[in-house]
Amino acid sequence: MVIKRRRFKQDQPLQERLCDEGQRLRAMATEMPVGAAKEAALEKARQMETASHVDEWLSSAGSQSPK
């Protein structure tokens, strides 16, 4: 039996999705009381921003593979 993978097309580019998720997490963290959950949300938001920057860097014209 062959298992089929679910595939779907993303509506937004990766960088936009990462940015949106980072902003959502930061907004959620501002409403949380000080504690571990707030710090975890802020850390995850920083990770999203870093991933967005790395994706931008990788897709820039300067990092194209040689032909």
C-alpha positions in Angstrom: 0.0 0.0 0.0 1.4 3.4 -1.0 0.9 6.2 1.5 0.1 9.5 -0.2 1.4 12.7 1.3 -0.9 15.6 1.7 0.4 18.5 -0.3 -0.9 22.0 -0.5 0.2 25.2 -2.0 1.1 28.0 0.4 -0.8 31.3 -0.2 2.0 33.5 1.2 5.8 33.3 0.8 7.9 31.8 3.6 9.4 35.2 4.7 5.9 36.7 5.0 4.6 33.8 7.0 7.6 34.0 9.4 7.1 37.7 9.8 3.4 37.4 10.5 3.9 34.7 13.1 6.7 36.7 14.8 4.4 39.7 15.1 1.5 37.5 16.3 3.7 36.0 19.0 5.0 39.5 20.1 1.5 40.8 20.4 0.5 37.8 22.4 3.5 38.2 24.7 2.6 41.8 25.5 -0.7 40.7 27.0 0.9 37.9 29.1 2.1 38.3 32.7 5.8 38.2 33.4 7.0 34.6 33.5 8.2 31.6 31.6 5.4 31.5 29.1 6.0 35.2 28.1 9.7 34.6 27.7 9.1 31.5 25.6 6.7 33.5 23.3 9.3 36.2 22.9 12.1 33.7 22.2 9.9 32.0 19.5 9.3 35.5 18.0 13.0 36.2 17.8 13.5 32.8 16.2 10.9 33.7 13.6 12.6 37.0 12.8 16.0 35.3 12.6 14.6 32.6 10.2 13.1 35.4 8.1 16.5 37.2 7.8 18.3 33.9 7.0 15.7 33.2 4.3 16.1 36.7 2.9 19.9 36.2 2.9 19.8 32.9 1.2 17.4 34.1 -1.6 19.5 37.2 -2.3 21.2 37.6 -5.6 24.7 37.5 -4.0 24.3 33.9 -2.7 23.3 32.2 -6.0 25.1 29.0 -6.8 27.8 29.1 -9.5 26.8 28.0 -13.0 
